[in-house]
Amino acid sequence: QVQLVESGGGLVQAGGSLRLSCAASERTFSSYDMGWFRQAPGKEREFVVAISWSGGRTSYANSVKGRFTISRDNAKSTVFLQMNSLKPDDTAVYYCAARRISSSGNPYFSKDEADYWGQGTQVTVSS
């Protein structure tokens, strides 16, 4: 069982930045592709970004390309999400997710393919 704990959410003005972290309990952290998803009130949980087990490949939703950056530190079993130029539409609960390495090598995975989830952290962007 992998436990994921997110941190770093909060309230920020439009145009500002936040950095989310997700710490994993699993010593074999590098056996997992990692992703961030978000869910706004009344909406489905949606894919934001994912990173391969090695950090060498990433996949971004079009809505965040050029503004968000995912990275990971396998030695610390932690994945990060740097969010810049935030917009009110980015307001949501952000969830960290882990998926066992796929044979395809593509880091993207849907919410239904995630093996583990964190509890979520609230990000609120005011206009």
C-alpha positions in Angstrom: 0.0 0.0 0.0 1.4 3.4 -1.0 0.5 6.4 1.0 0.6 9.8 -0.7 0.5 13.0 1.2 0.1 16.3 -0.6 1.1 19.7 0.8 1.6 23.3 -0.4 -1.9 24.3 -1.4 -3.4 27.6 -0.4 -4.9 30.9 -1.5 -3.2 33.0 -4.1 -4.1 35.9 -6.3 -4.4 35.5 -10.1 -0.9 35.6 -11.7 0.7 34.2 -8.6 2.5 30.9 -8.0 2.3 27.9 -5.8 4.4 24.8 -5.4 2.7 21.5 -4.4 4.6 18.5 -3.0 3.5 14.9 -2.7 5.5 12.7 -0.4 5.2 8.9 -0.9 5.6 6.2 1.7 6.8 3.7 -0.7 10.5 2.9 -0.8 10.1 1.7 -4.4 8.8 5.1 -5.5 10.7 4.8 -8.7 8.5 1.9 -9.7 5.6 4.4 -10.2 4.7 7.0 -12.7 3.3 9.9 -10.9 0.5 12.4 -11.7 -1.5 15.3 -10.5 -5.2 15.6 -11.0 -7.7 18.3 -9.9 -11.3 18.5 -9.2 -13.3 21.7 -9.1 -16.7 21.9 -7.4 -19.4 20.2 -9.4 -16.9 18.9 -12.0 -15.2 15.6 -12.8 -11.7 14.9 -11.6 -9.4 15.8 -14.5 -5.8 15.0 -15.5 -3.3 17.9 -15.1 0.2 16.4 -15.6 2.2 13.2 -15.2 5.8 12.2 -15.0 7.5 8.9 -15.8 9.3 6.9 -13.1 12.7 8.2 -14.2 11.5 11.8 -14.6 12.5 11.7 -18.3 9.1 12.0 -19.8 6.2 14.2 -19.0 2.6 14.7 -20.2 0.6 17.9 -19.7 -3.0 18.9 -20.1 -3.3 21.7 -22.7 -4.8 24.0 -20.1 -1.6 24.1 -18.0 1.1 23.8 -20.6 3.7 26.5 -20.2 2.5 27.4 -16.8 2.9 24.3 -14.7 6.0 22.1 -14.3 6.1 18.6 -12.7 9.3 17.2 -11.3 10.3 14.4 -9.0 13.1 13.5 -6.6 13.2 9.7 -6.3 15.8 9.8 -3.5 13.2 11.7 -1.4 10.2 9.8 -2.8 8.6 13.1 -3.6 6.9 14.7 -6.7 6.4 18.4 -7.1 4.1 20.6 -9.1 5.3 24.2 -9.7 2.3 26.3 -10.7 2.9 29.7 -12.2 0.6 32.3 -13.8 -2.3 30.9 -11.9 -5.8 31.7 -13.0 -9.1 31.5 -11.2 -10.0 28.5 -13.4 -7.2 26.6 -11.7 -9.1 26.7 -8.4 -9.7 23.1 -7.4 -8.6 20.3 -5.0 -5.4 18.9 -6.4 -4.7 15.2 -6.0 -1.5 13.3 -6.3 -1.7 9.9 -7.9 0.6 6.9 -8.5 0.4 4.3 -11.3 2.7 1.3 -11.6 5.1 1.7 -14.5 3.4 1.0 -17.8 5.1 -1.1 -20.5 4.2 1.6 -23.0 6.6 4.1 -21.5 4.0 6.8 -21.8 3.6 8.6 -18.4 0.0 9.7 -19.1 -2.7 7.9 -17.2 -6.4 8.5 -16.6 -8.0 8.7 -13.2 -9.3 5.2 -13.7 -5.8 3.9 -14.2 -4.4 5.3 -11.0 -3.4 2.8 -8.4 -3.1 5.1 -5.4 -4.4 8.6 -4.4 -3.5 11.2 -1.9 -6.1 13.0 0.2 -5.9 16.2 -1.9 -4.9 19.8 -1.2 -7.0 22.9 -1.9 -5.8 25.5 -4.3 -7.8 28.7 -4.5 -7.0 31.5 -7.0 -8.7 34.8 -6.5 -9.3 37.3 -9.3 
